[in-house]
Every structure is written in structure tokens, then in C-alpha cells.
Amino acid sequence: MKKKKFLQRLLDTKFKSKIKDTFGEKSYVKVSNLSYVRSKDSHIINVTLYLDDVENSIDLYPDGLELIIKQGWDVVGDKKPIIIQSSLDVPQ
């Protein structure tokens, strides 16, 4: 299985409760891209956090999200460093 799909599956299953506890009941994370950069010898992971409860969870972004992604990468990754590029989507 590709690393992007495996990381997404981990976030949707194993880390689902952690995401909900941290960012709100209907919040979720989507991995949009995962690529390897030879010049930096690291992976770049582009993720979007879709927030449910903005008022109570905005203080935990981006540190809480990075922690969850790094824990998932420990399972998926090949022990190479990662660079996390995160974005936030807030419902209107």
C-alpha cells in the first residue's frame, strides 16, 4: 500500500478518536499529498484539518495536528524526516 493511503487510513481509524478529542466531534484530517524530496532527504506531507469546533480547538492547531501526523508517520514511514505543510478548513 502506498504511504499516503496508509497514513490516511491510520488517521481515519487508529487516530480518529484522538483527532475528535483534540479538535471536535466532526473534525477530520485529509492527506492531500505525500512526496519525497531528494535534496532534503525528507518527505513533505500536505494535510488539511477540517475543524468542527473552532472556538475550543483553534489553540491546538498546528501543534496538535503535527503531533498526530508524526505519530502516524512513525508507523508508516521509513525513518526519514518529514516536513508537514498543514492548512485549516473552517465551516462557515
C-alpha positions in Angstrom: 0.0 0.0 0.0 1.3 3.5 -0.8 2.4 5.6 2.1 -0.2 8.3 1.5 -3.1 5.8 1.6 -1.7 4.0 4.6 -1.2 7.3 6.5 -4.7 8.4 5.6 -6.1 5.0 6.7 -4.3 5.3 10.0 -5.7 8.8 10.6 -9.2 7.6 9.8 -9.1 4.5 12.1 -6.4 4.4 14.8 -6.1 8.2 15.3 -9.8 9.0 14.7 -10.6 9.3 18.4 -7.6 11.4 19.1 -8.5 13.8 16.3 -12.1 14.0 17.6 -11.0 14.5 21.2 -8.5 17.2 20.2 -10.4 19.2 17.5 -14.1 18.3 17.9 -16.5 15.5 17.2 -16.9 16.1 13.4 -13.3 17.1 12.7 -11.1 15.1 10.4 -7.8 15.2 8.6 -7.2 14.7 4.9 -3.7 13.9 3.5 -3.6 15.6 0.1 -0.1 14.8 -0.9 3.0 13.0 0.3 6.2 13.3 -1.7 9.9 12.7 -1.2 12.4 15.5 -1.7 15.9 14.2 -2.5 17.7 17.4 -1.9 16.4 17.5 1.7 16.3 13.7 2.1 12.9 14.0 3.7 9.2 13.6 2.9 6.8 16.5 2.6 3.3 15.8 3.8 0.4 18.1 2.9 -2.5 17.8 5.2 -5.8 19.7 5.7 -7.6 19.8 9.0 -11.3 20.2 8.7 -12.4 21.7 12.0 -15.8 21.2 13.7 -15.4 23.1 17.0 -13.3 26.2 16.1 -13.6 28.1 19.4 -12.3 25.3 21.6 -9.7 23.7 19.3 -8.0 26.5 17.4 -5.4 26.9 20.1 -4.2 23.3 19.4 -3.6 24.0 15.8 -0.9 23.4 14.3 1.0 21.7 17.2 -1.7 19.1 18.0 -2.1 18.2 14.3 1.7 17.9 13.8 1.9 15.6 16.9 -0.8 13.3 15.4 0.8 13.2 12.0 4.2 12.4 13.5 2.8 9.5 15.5 1.2 8.2 12.3 4.4 8.6 10.4 6.2 6.5 13.0 4.1 3.6 11.8 4.1 4.4 8.1 7.4 6.0 7.5 10.9 4.8 6.6 12.5 6.7 9.5 13.3 9.7 7.2 12.4 13.1 8.5 9.2 14.8 7.5 8.1 18.3 6.7 4.4 18.9 7.5 2.6 21.6 5.5 -0.8 22.0 7.1 -3.8 24.0 6.2 -7.1 24.6 8.0 -10.6 24.5 6.7 -13.3 26.0 8.9 -17.0 25.6 8.1 -19.0 28.8 7.6 
